[in-house]
Amino acid sequence: MAKRRLCRRCHTKLEIDQETCPACGEHNPIPKPWYTPFLGFLIIIILGYFLIDFGAIAEFFGLSERAPVVEESTSD
Ligand SMILES: [Zn+2]
């Protein structure tokens, strides 16, 4: 059941998705669920996962299989 919201200034009944009061024009922000910022953060992580080249990062930390070959100078 959708809970009816009231204008915080004049207490006119507002629709659940109505942000601006039709009577006084007061802006009534729709309350967002607590997980909204986490959801946005999660989307950024997922996008980053596909956008960031992990091979380059692995190489940076020396985890790449393509390790630089160090030529040993053998004196004989
Ligand atoms: Zn109002």
PDB file of the backbone (N, CA, C, O) and the ligand in Angstrom, with CONECT records:
HET     ZN  A 101       1
ATOM      1  N   MET A   1       0.846  -1.205   0.000  1.00  0.00           N
ATOM      2  CA  MET A   1       0.000   0.000   0.000  1.00  0.00           C
ATOM      3  C   MET A   1       0.874   1.245   0.000  1.00  0.00           C
ATOM      4  O   MET A   1       1.746   1.410   0.854  1.00  0.00           O
ATOM      5  N   ALA A   2       0.634   2.097  -0.948  1.00  0.00           N
ATOM      6  CA  ALA A   2       1.432   3.315  -1.071  1.00  0.00           C
ATOM      7  C   ALA A   2       0.997   4.324  -0.022  1.00  0.00           C
ATOM      8  O   ALA A   2      -0.181   4.660   0.101  1.00  0.00           O
ATOM      9  N   LYS A   3       1.965   4.788   0.716  1.00  0.00           N
ATOM     10  CA  LYS A   3       1.677   5.750   1.769  1.00  0.00           C
ATOM     11  C   LYS A   3       1.592   7.154   1.170  1.00  0.00           C
ATOM     12  O   LYS A   3       2.507   7.595   0.476  1.00  0.00           O
ATOM     13  N   ARG A   4       0.510   7.837   1.437  1.00  0.00           N
ATOM     14  CA  ARG A   4       0.328   9.190   0.927  1.00  0.00           C
ATOM     15  C   ARG A   4       1.265  10.142   1.662  1.00  0.00           C
ATOM     16  O   ARG A   4       1.461  10.053   2.874  1.00  0.00           O
ATOM     17  N   ARG A   5       1.831  11.048   0.887  1.00  0.00           N
ATOM     18  CA  ARG A   5       2.713  12.036   1.489  1.00  0.00           C
ATOM     19  C   ARG A   5       1.962  13.356   1.625  1.00  0.00           C
ATOM     20  O   ARG A   5       1.000  13.620   0.904  1.00  0.00           O
ATOM     21  N   LEU A   6       2.417  14.168   2.554  1.00  0.00           N
ATOM     22  CA  LEU A   6       1.813  15.474   2.755  1.00  0.00           C
ATOM     23  C   LEU A   6       2.853  16.562   2.498  1.00  0.00           C
ATOM     24  O   LEU A   6       4.033  16.397   2.808  1.00  0.00           O
ATOM     25  N   CYS A   7       2.395  17.676   1.927  1.00  0.00           N
ATOM     26  CA  CYS A   7       3.282  18.809   1.726  1.00  0.00           C
ATOM     27  C   CYS A   7       3.801  19.274   3.072  1.00  0.00           C
ATOM     28  O   CYS A   7       3.042  19.415   4.031  1.00  0.00           O
ATOM     29  N   ARG A   8       5.097  19.508   3.134  1.00  0.00           N
ATOM     30  CA  ARG A   8       5.681  19.889   4.422  1.00  0.00           C
ATOM     31  C   ARG A   8       5.350  21.335   4.802  1.00  0.00           C
ATOM     32  O   ARG A   8       5.590  21.748   5.936  1.00  0.00           O
ATOM     33  N   ARG A   9       4.804  22.097   3.865  1.00  0.00           N
ATOM     34  CA  ARG A   9       4.450  23.475   4.199  1.00  0.00           C
ATOM     35  C   ARG A   9       2.953  23.619   4.498  1.00  0.00           C
ATOM     36  O   ARG A   9       2.571  24.165   5.533  1.00  0.00           O
ATOM     37  N   CYS A  10       2.103  23.120   3.574  1.00  0.00           N
ATOM     38  CA  CYS A  10       0.664  23.342   3.739  1.00  0.00           C
ATOM     39  C   CYS A  10      -0.104  22.050   3.986  1.00  0.00           C
ATOM     40  O   CYS A  10      -1.324  22.070   4.146  1.00  0.00           O
ATOM     41  N   HIS A  11       0.597  20.943   4.016  1.00  0.00           N
ATOM     42  CA  HIS A  11       0.016  19.631   4.329  1.00  0.00           C
ATOM     43  C   HIS A  11      -1.040  19.176   3.333  1.00  0.00           C
ATOM     44  O   HIS A  11      -1.946  18.419   3.679  1.00  0.00           O
ATOM     45  N   THR A  12      -0.918  19.642   2.093  1.00  0.00           N
ATOM     46  CA  THR A  12      -1.778  19.150   1.030  1.00  0.00           C
ATOM     47  C   THR A  12      -1.326  17.740   0.665  1.00  0.00           C
ATOM     48  O   THR A  12      -0.130  17.447   0.655  1.00  0.00           O
ATOM     49  N   LYS A  13      -2.282  16.874   0.368  1.00  0.00           N
ATOM     50  CA  LYS A  13      -1.938  15.507  -0.016  1.00  0.00           C
ATOM     51  C   LYS A  13      -1.206  15.504  -1.349  1.00  0.00           C
ATOM     52  O   LYS A  13      -1.629  16.139  -2.315  1.00  0.00           O
ATOM     53  N   LEU A  14      -0.093  14.771  -1.376  1.00  0.00           N
ATOM     54  CA  LEU A  14       0.708  14.664  -2.584  1.00  0.00           C
ATOM     55  C   LEU A  14       0.719  13.212  -3.036  1.00  0.00           C
ATOM     56  O   LEU A  14       0.605  12.290  -2.229  1.00  0.00           O
ATOM     57  N   GLU A  15       0.860  13.031  -4.349  1.00  0.00           N
ATOM     58  CA  GLU A  15       1.068  11.687  -4.873  1.00  0.00           C
ATOM     59  C   GLU A  15       2.444  11.200  -4.433  1.00  0.00           C
ATOM     60  O   GLU A  15       3.307  11.998  -4.067  1.00  0.00           O
ATOM     61  N   ILE A  16       2.639   9.885  -4.472  1.00  0.00           N
ATOM     62  CA  ILE A  16       3.891   9.314  -3.988  1.00  0.00           C
ATOM     63  C   ILE A  16       5.090   9.779  -4.821  1.00  0.00           C
ATOM     64  O   ILE A  16       6.219   9.843  -4.334  1.00  0.00           O
ATOM     65  N   ASP A  17       4.811  10.104  -6.097  1.00  0.00           N
ATOM     66  CA  ASP A  17       5.906  10.543  -6.977  1.00  0.00           C
ATOM     67  C   ASP A  17       5.827  12.031  -7.298  1.00  0.00           C
ATOM     68  O   ASP A  17       6.478  12.511  -8.226  1.00  0.00           O
ATOM     69  N   GLN A  18       5.025  12.752  -6.525  1.00  0.00           N
ATOM     70  CA  GLN A  18       4.841  14.182  -6.779  1.00  0.00           C
ATOM     71  C   GLN A  18       5.784  14.979  -5.869  1.00  0.00           C
ATOM     72  O   GLN A  18       5.672  14.934  -4.644  1.00  0.00           O
ATOM     73  N   GLU A  19       6.691  15.692  -6.481  1.00  0.00           N
ATOM     74  CA  GLU A  19       7.695  16.419  -5.693  1.00  0.00           C
ATOM     75  C   GLU A  19       7.244  17.848  -5.388  1.00  0.00           C
ATOM     76  O   GLU A  19       7.544  18.383  -4.320  1.00  0.00           O
ATOM     77  N   THR A  20       6.527  18.460  -6.324  1.00  0.00           N
ATOM     78  CA  THR A  20       6.111  19.849  -6.144  1.00  0.00           C
ATOM     79  C   THR A  20       4.645  19.904  -5.716  1.00  0.00           C
ATOM     80  O   THR A  20       3.782  19.290  -6.344  1.00  0.00           O
ATOM     81  N   CYS A  21       4.380  20.634  -4.660  1.00  0.00           N
ATOM     82  CA  CYS A  21       3.015  20.754  -4.146  1.00  0.00           C
ATOM     83  C   CYS A  21       2.158  21.546  -5.122  1.00  0.00           C
ATOM     84  O   CYS A  21       2.569  22.625  -5.547  1.00  0.00           O
ATOM     85  N   PRO A  22       0.973  21.045  -5.496  1.00  0.00           N
ATOM     86  CA  PRO A  22       0.102  21.762  -6.436  1.00  0.00           C
ATOM     87  C   PRO A  22      -0.537  22.990  -5.798  1.00  0.00           C
ATOM     88  O   PRO A  22      -0.978  23.897  -6.503  1.00  0.00           O
ATOM     89  N   ALA A  23      -0.587  23.025  -4.487  1.00  0.00           N
ATOM     90  CA  ALA A  23      -1.272  24.130  -3.794  1.00  0.00           C
ATOM     91  C   ALA A  23      -0.345  25.312  -3.539  1.00  0.00           C
ATOM     92  O   ALA A  23      -0.704  26.455  -3.818  1.00  0.00           O
ATOM     93  N   CYS A  24       0.838  25.043  -3.013  1.00  0.00           N
ATOM     94  CA  CYS A  24       1.719  26.148  -2.630  1.00  0.00           C
ATOM     95  C   CYS A  24       3.029  26.144  -3.403  1.00  0.00           C
ATOM     96  O   CYS A  24       3.799  27.100  -3.304  1.00  0.00           O
ATOM     97  N   GLY A  25       3.299  25.107  -4.161  1.00  0.00           N
ATOM     98  CA  GLY A  25       4.510  25.056  -4.973  1.00  0.00           C
ATOM     99  C   GLY A  25       5.744  24.676  -4.193  1.00  0.00           C
ATOM    100  O   GLY A  25       6.858  24.782  -4.706  1.00  0.00           O
ATOM    101  N   GLU A  26       5.568  24.235  -2.966  1.00  0.00           N
ATOM    102  CA  GLU A  26       6.701  23.834  -2.141  1.00  0.00           C
ATOM    103  C   GLU A  26       7.339  22.567  -2.703  1.00  0.00           C
ATOM    104  O   GLU A  26       6.641  21.643  -3.120  1.00  0.00           O
ATOM    105  N   HIS A  27       8.647  22.533  -2.709  1.00  0.00           N
ATOM    106  CA  HIS A  27       9.367  21.349  -3.196  1.00  0.00           C
ATOM    107  C   HIS A  27       9.459  20.336  -2.068  1.00  0.00           C
ATOM    108  O   HIS A  27      10.009  20.607  -1.001  1.00  0.00           O
ATOM    109  N   ASN A  28       8.902  19.161  -2.336  1.00  0.00           N
ATOM    110  CA  ASN A  28       8.927  18.083  -1.347  1.00  0.00           C
ATOM    111  C   ASN A  28       9.729  16.919  -1.918  1.00  0.00           C
ATOM    112  O   ASN A  28       9.195  16.111  -2.677  1.00  0.00           O
ATOM    113  N   PRO A  29      11.002  16.831  -1.559  1.00  0.00           N
ATOM    114  CA  PRO A  29      11.836  15.767  -2.126  1.00  0.00           C
ATOM    115  C   PRO A  29      11.295  14.393  -1.756  1.00  0.00           C
ATOM    116  O   PRO A  29      10.907  14.139  -0.616  1.00  0.00           O
ATOM    117  N   ILE A  30      11.281  13.517  -2.752  1.00  0.00           N
ATOM    118  CA  ILE A  30      10.834  12.147  -2.517  1.00  0.00           C
ATOM    119  C   ILE A  30      11.898  11.437  -1.691  1.00  0.00           C
ATOM    120  O   ILE A  30      13.069  11.417  -2.067  1.00  0.00           O
ATOM    121  N   PRO A  31      11.492  10.852  -0.562  1.00  0.00           N
ATOM    122  CA  PRO A  31      12.475  10.143   0.261  1.00  0.00           C
ATOM    123  C   PRO A  31      13.015   8.934  -0.467  1.00  0.00           C
ATOM    124  O   PRO A  31      12.263   8.102  -0.974  1.00  0.00           O
ATOM    125  N   LYS A  32      14.328   8.854  -0.509  1.00  0.00           N
ATOM    126  CA  LYS A  32      14.981   7.744  -1.197  1.00  0.00           C
ATOM    127  C   LYS A  32      15.355   6.669  -0.189  1.00  0.00           C
ATOM    128  O   LYS A  32      15.658   6.972   0.965  1.00  0.00           O
ATOM    129  N   PRO A  33      15.333   5.424  -0.620  1.00  0.00           N
ATOM    130  CA  PRO A  33      15.734   4.349   0.283  1.00  0.00           C
ATOM    131  C   PRO A  33      17.191   4.479   0.697  1.00  0.00           C
ATOM    132  O   PRO A  33      18.009   5.075  -0.004  1.00  0.00           O
ATOM    133  N   TRP A  34      17.490   3.906   1.854  1.00  0.00           N
ATOM    134  CA  TRP A  34      18.835   4.043   2.442  1.00  0.00           C
ATOM    135  C   TRP A  34      19.922   3.487   1.546  1.00  0.00           C
ATOM    136  O   TRP A  34      21.071   3.921   1.620  1.00  0.00           O
ATOM    137  N   TYR A  35      19.562   2.509   0.682  1.00  0.00           N
ATOM    138  CA  TYR A  35      20.587   1.843  -0.123  1.00  0.00           C
ATOM    139  C   TYR A  35      20.877   2.571  -1.428  1.00  0.00           C
ATOM    140  O   TYR A  35      21.711   2.115  -2.211  1.00  0.00           O
ATOM    141  N   THR A  36      20.205   3.693  -1.679  1.00  0.00           N
ATOM    142  CA  THR A  36      20.400   4.416  -2.944  1.00  0.00           C
ATOM    143  C   THR A  36      21.868   4.795  -3.186  1.00  0.00           C
ATOM    144  O   THR A  36      22.386   4.538  -4.273  1.00  0.00           O
ATOM    145  N   PRO A  37      22.564   5.411  -2.186  1.00  0.00           N
ATOM    146  CA  PRO A  37      23.980   5.733  -2.451  1.00  0.00           C
ATOM    147  C   PRO A  37      24.830   4.498  -2.671  1.00  0.00           C
ATOM    148  O   PRO A  37      25.773   4.526  -3.462  1.00  0.00           O
ATOM    149  N   PHE A  38      24.503   3.404  -1.975  1.00  0.00           N
ATOM    150  CA  PHE A  38      25.258   2.164  -2.141  1.00  0.00           C
ATOM    151  C   PHE A  38      25.032   1.580  -3.529  1.00  0.00           C
ATOM    152  O   PHE A  38      25.943   1.025  -4.143  1.00  0.00           O
ATOM    153  N   LEU A  39      23.790   1.715  -4.013  1.00  0.00           N
ATOM    154  CA  LEU A  39      23.449   1.224  -5.345  1.00  0.00           C
ATOM    155  C   LEU A  39      24.229   1.992  -6.404  1.00  0.00           C
ATOM    156  O   LEU A  39      24.738   1.406  -7.359  1.00  0.00           O
ATOM    157  N   GLY A  40      24.319   3.302  -6.228  1.00  0.00           N
ATOM    158  CA  GLY A  40      25.092   4.130  -7.149  1.00  0.00           C
ATOM    159  C   GLY A  40      26.559   3.761  -7.122  1.00  0.00           C
ATOM    160  O   GLY A  40      27.221   3.701  -8.159  1.00  0.00           O
ATOM    161  N   PHE A  41      27.066   3.510  -5.907  1.00  0.00           N
ATOM    162  CA  PHE A  41      28.461   3.113  -5.737  1.00  0.00           C
ATOM    163  C   PHE A  41      28.720   1.778  -6.417  1.00  0.00           C
ATOM    164  O   PHE A  41      29.756   1.587  -7.054  1.00  0.00           O
ATOM    165  N   LEU A  42      27.782   0.865  -6.282  1.00  0.00           N
ATOM    166  CA  LEU A  42      27.900  -0.470  -6.881  1.00  0.00           C
ATOM    167  C   LEU A  42      27.944  -0.370  -8.408  1.00  0.00           C
ATOM    168  O   LEU A  42      28.713  -1.075  -9.060  1.00  0.00           O
ATOM    169  N   ILE A  43      27.119   0.507  -8.966  1.00  0.00           N
ATOM    170  CA  ILE A  43      27.090   0.709 -10.421  1.00  0.00           C
ATOM    171  C   ILE A  43      28.445   1.236 -10.902  1.00  0.00           C
ATOM    172  O   ILE A  43      28.946   0.826 -11.948  1.00  0.00           O
ATOM    173  N   ILE A  44      29.029   2.151 -10.122  1.00  0.00           N
ATOM    174  CA  ILE A  44      30.345   2.705 -10.481  1.00  0.00           C
ATOM    175  C   ILE A  44      31.401   1.601 -10.456  1.00  0.00           C
ATOM    176  O   ILE A  44      32.270   1.544 -11.326  1.00  0.00           O
ATOM    177  N   ILE A  45      31.316   0.725  -9.451  1.00  0.00           N
ATOM    178  CA  ILE A  45      32.269  -0.386  -9.334  1.00  0.00           C
ATOM    179  C   ILE A  45      32.149  -1.316 -10.545  1.00  0.00           C
ATOM    180  O   ILE A  45      33.152  -1.726 -11.130  1.00  0.00           O
ATOM    181  N   ILE A  46      30.896  -1.641 -10.911  1.00  0.00           N
ATOM    182  CA  ILE A  46      30.656  -2.552 -12.043  1.00  0.00           C
ATOM    183  C   ILE A  46      31.147  -1.918 -13.346  1.00  0.00           C
ATOM    184  O   ILE A  46      31.780  -2.577 -14.172  1.00  0.00           O
ATOM    185  N   LEU A  47      30.843  -0.623 -13.514  1.00  0.00           N
ATOM    186  CA  LEU A  47      31.315   0.078 -14.714  1.00  0.00           C
ATOM    187  C   LEU A  47      32.839   0.110 -14.747  1.00  0.00           C
ATOM    188  O   LEU A  47      33.454  -0.097 -15.793  1.00  0.00           O
ATOM    189  N   GLY A  48      33.434   0.370 -13.593  1.00  0.00           N
ATOM    190  CA  GLY A  48      34.894   0.403 -13.494  1.00  0.00           C
ATOM    191  C   GLY A  48      35.510  -0.933 -13.842  1.00  0.00           C
ATOM    192  O   GLY A  48      36.576  -1.004 -14.453  1.00  0.00           O
ATOM    193  N   TYR A  49      34.816  -2.005 -13.440  1.00  0.00           N
ATOM    194  CA  TYR A  49      35.305  -3.356 -13.698  1.00  0.00           C
ATOM    195  C   TYR A  49      35.447  -3.599 -15.196  1.00  0.00           C
ATOM    196  O   TYR A  49      36.391  -4.249 -15.645  1.00  0.00           O
ATOM    197  N   PHE A  50      34.498  -3.070 -15.964  1.00  0.00           N
ATOM    198  CA  PHE A  50      34.518  -3.276 -17.409  1.00  0.00           C
ATOM    199  C   PHE A  50      35.391  -2.252 -18.131  1.00  0.00           C
ATOM    200  O   PHE A  50      35.875  -2.510 -19.234  1.00  0.00           O
ATOM    201  N   LEU A  51      35.590  -1.099 -17.511  1.00  0.00           N
ATOM    202  CA  LEU A  51      36.324  -0.025 -18.183  1.00  0.00           C
ATOM    203  C   LEU A  51      37.826  -0.067 -17.889  1.00  0.00           C
ATOM    204  O   LEU A  51      38.652   0.260 -18.740  1.00  0.00           O
ATOM    205  N   ILE A  52      38.155  -0.480 -16.659  1.00  0.00           N
ATOM    206  CA  ILE A  52      39.568  -0.452 -16.272  1.00  0.00           C
ATOM    207  C   ILE A  52      40.281  -1.679 -16.827  1.00  0.00           C
ATOM    208  O   ILE A  52      39.781  -2.801 -16.749  1.00  0.00           O
ATOM    209  N   ASP A  53      41.430  -1.442 -17.376  1.00  0.00           N
ATOM    210  CA  ASP A  53      42.256  -2.527 -17.904  1.00  0.00           C
ATOM    211  C   ASP A  53      43.051  -3.134 -16.746  1.00  0.00           C
ATOM    212  O   ASP A  53      44.042  -2.563 -16.289  1.00  0.00           O
ATOM    213  N   PHE A  54      42.604  -4.287 -16.286  1.00  0.00           N
ATOM    214  CA  PHE A  54      43.234  -4.910 -15.132  1.00  0.00           C
ATOM    215  C   PHE A  54      44.616  -5.462 -15.470  1.00  0.00           C
ATOM    216  O   PHE A  54      45.455  -5.616 -14.583  1.00  0.00           O
ATOM    217  N   GLY A  55      44.856  -5.758 -16.736  1.00  0.00           N
ATOM    218  CA  GLY A  55      46.167  -6.244 -17.142  1.00  0.00           C
ATOM    219  C   GLY A  55      47.246  -5.210 -16.870  1.00  0.00           C
ATOM    220  O   GLY A  55      48.344  -5.538 -16.419  1.00  0.00           O
ATOM    221  N   ALA A  56      46.916  -3.957 -17.149  1.00  0.00           N
ATOM    222  CA  ALA A  56      47.873  -2.874 -16.932  1.00  0.00           C
ATOM    223  C   ALA A  56      48.150  -2.701 -15.445  1.00  0.00           C
ATOM    224  O   ALA A  56      49.279  -2.416 -15.045  1.00  0.00           O
ATOM    225  N   ILE A  57      47.113  -2.876 -14.627  1.00  0.00           N
ATOM    226  CA  ILE A  57      47.266  -2.747 -13.175  1.00  0.00           C
ATOM    227  C   ILE A  57      48.133  -3.887 -12.636  1.00  0.00           C
ATOM    228  O   ILE A  57      49.006  -3.676 -11.795  1.00  0.00           O
ATOM    229  N   ALA A  58      47.876  -5.092 -13.136  1.00  0.00           N
ATOM    230  CA  ALA A  58      48.658  -6.255 -12.712  1.00  0.00           C
ATOM    231  C   ALA A  58      50.126  -6.079 -13.080  1.00  0.00           C
ATOM    232  O   ALA A  58      51.027  -6.440 -12.323  1.00  0.00           O
ATOM    233  N   GLU A  59      50.337  -5.517 -14.256  1.00  0.00           N
ATOM    234  CA  GLU A  59      51.696  -5.273 -14.716  1.00  0.00           C
ATOM    235  C   GLU A  59      52.386  -4.228 -13.838  1.00  0.00           C
ATOM    236  O   GLU A  59      53.579  -4.318 -13.547  1.00  0.00           O
ATOM    237  N   PHE A  60      51.607  -3.250 -13.433  1.00  0.00           N
ATOM    238  CA  PHE A  60      52.136  -2.176 -12.585  1.00  0.00           C
ATOM    239  C   PHE A  60      52.616  -2.733 -11.256  1.00  0.00           C
ATOM    240  O   PHE A  60      53.647  -2.309 -10.734  1.00  0.00           O
ATOM    241  N   PHE A  61      51.868  -3.687 -10.710  1.00  0.00           N
ATOM    242  CA  PHE A  61      52.230  -4.266  -9.414  1.00  0.00           C
ATOM    243  C   PHE A  61      53.168  -5.461  -9.559  1.00  0.00           C
ATOM    244  O   PHE A  61      53.495  -6.117  -8.570  1.00  0.00           O
ATOM    245  N   GLY A  62      53.599  -5.742 -10.780  1.00  0.00           N
ATOM    246  CA  GLY A  62      54.554  -6.819 -10.994  1.00  0.00           C
ATOM    247  C   GLY A  62      53.942  -8.197 -10.908  1.00  0.00           C
ATOM    248  O   GLY A  62      54.638  -9.168 -10.612  1.00  0.00           O
ATOM    249  N   LEU A  63      52.640  -8.296 -11.164  1.00  0.00           N
ATOM    250  CA  LEU A  63      51.963  -9.582 -11.091  1.00  0.00           C
ATOM    251  C   LEU A  63      51.811 -10.228 -12.466  1.00  0.00           C
ATOM    252  O   LEU A  63      51.355 -11.365 -12.594  1.00  0.00           O
ATOM    253  N   SER A  64      52.202  -9.479 -13.481  1.00  0.00           N
ATOM    254  CA  SER A  64      52.035  -9.973 -14.841  1.00  0.00           C
ATOM    255  C   SER A  64      52.996 -11.123 -15.129  1.00  0.00           C
ATOM    256  O   SER A  64      54.103 -11.190 -14.594  1.00  0.00           O
ATOM    257  N   GLU A  65      52.539 -12.010 -15.982  1.00  0.00           N
ATOM    258  CA  GLU A  65      53.386 -13.138 -16.370  1.00  0.00           C
ATOM    259  C   GLU A  65      54.516 -12.677 -17.280  1.00  0.00           C
ATOM    260  O   GLU A  65      55.567 -13.310 -17.380  1.00  0.00           O
ATOM    261  N   ARG A  66      54.256 -11.536 -17.950  1.00  0.00           N
ATOM    262  CA  ARG A  66      55.271 -10.977 -18.832  1.00  0.00           C
ATOM    263  C   ARG A  66      56.257 -10.156 -18.005  1.00  0.00           C
ATOM    264  O   ARG A  66      56.346  -8.937 -18.147  1.00  0.00           O
ATOM    265  N   ALA A  67      56.984 -10.840 -17.151  1.00  0.00           N
ATOM    266  CA  ALA A  67      57.970 -10.164 -16.309  1.00  0.00           C
ATOM    267  C   ALA A  67      59.169  -9.740 -17.149  1.00  0.00           C
ATOM    268  O   ALA A  67      59.586 -10.454 -18.061  1.00  0.00           O
ATOM    269  N   PRO A  68      59.712  -8.582 -16.834  1.00  0.00           N
ATOM    270  CA  PRO A  68      60.880  -8.121 -17.600  1.00  0.00           C
ATOM    271  C   PRO A  68      62.075  -9.055 -17.416  1.00  0.00           C
ATOM    272  O   PRO A  68      62.444  -9.417 -16.299  1.00  0.00           O
ATOM    273  N   VAL A  69      62.657  -9.426 -18.535  1.00  0.00           N
ATOM    274  CA  VAL A  69      63.786 -10.368 -18.508  1.00  0.00           C
ATOM    275  C   VAL A  69      65.065  -9.586 -18.211  1.00  0.00           C
ATOM    276  O   VAL A  69      65.440  -8.654 -18.923  1.00  0.00           O
ATOM    277  N   VAL A  70      65.705 -10.005 -17.143  1.00  0.00           N
ATOM    278  CA  VAL A  70      66.953  -9.345 -16.753  1.00  0.00           C
ATOM    279  C   VAL A  70      68.110 -10.185 -17.292  1.00  0.00           C
ATOM    280  O   VAL A  70      68.287 -11.349 -16.931  1.00  0.00           O
ATOM    281  N   GLU A  71      68.869  -9.569 -18.144  1.00  0.00           N
ATOM    282  CA  GLU A  71      70.003 -10.283 -18.724  1.00  0.00           C
ATOM    283  C   GLU A  71      71.153 -10.339 -17.722  1.00  0.00           C
ATOM    284  O   GLU A  71      71.631  -9.321 -17.221  1.00  0.00           O
ATOM    285  N   GLU A  72      71.568 -11.551 -17.458  1.00  0.00           N
ATOM    286  CA  GLU A  72      72.680 -11.707 -16.514  1.00  0.00           C
ATOM    287  C   GLU A  72      74.000 -11.647 -17.281  1.00  0.00           C
ATOM    288  O   GLU A  72      74.212 -12.349 -18.270  1.00  0.00           O
ATOM    289  N   SER A  73      74.858 -10.792 -16.787  1.00  0.00           N
ATOM    290  CA  SER A  73      76.159 -10.656 -17.445  1.00  0.00           C
ATOM    291  C   SER A  73      77.132 -11.669 -16.848  1.00  0.00           C
ATOM    292  O   SER A  73      77.661 -11.509 -15.748  1.00  0.00           O
ATOM    293  N   THR A  74      77.338 -12.739 -17.654  1.00  0.00           N
ATOM    294  CA  THR A  74      78.260 -13.795 -17.173  1.00  0.00           C
ATOM    295  C   THR A  74      79.659 -13.508 -17.677  1.00  0.00           C
ATOM    296  O   THR A  74      79.896 -13.348 -18.874  1.00  0.00           O
ATOM    297  N   SER A  75      80.545 -13.449 -16.761  1.00  0.00           N
ATOM    298  CA  SER A  75      81.928 -13.180 -17.133  1.00  0.00           C
ATOM    299  C   SER A  75      82.716 -14.485 -17.160  1.00  0.00           C
ATOM    300  O   SER A  75      82.858 -15.172 -16.149  1.00  0.00           O
ATOM    301  N   ASP A  76      83.215 -14.802 -18.334  1.00  0.00           N
ATOM    302  CA  ASP A  76      84.026 -16.021 -18.435  1.00  0.00           C
ATOM    303  C   ASP A  76      85.309 -15.813 -19.220  1.00  0.00           C
ATOM    304  O   ASP A  76      86.089 -16.751 -19.386  1.00  0.00           O
TER     305      ASP A  76
HETATM  306 ZN    ZN A 101       1.995  22.792  -0.213  1.00  0.00          ZN2+
END
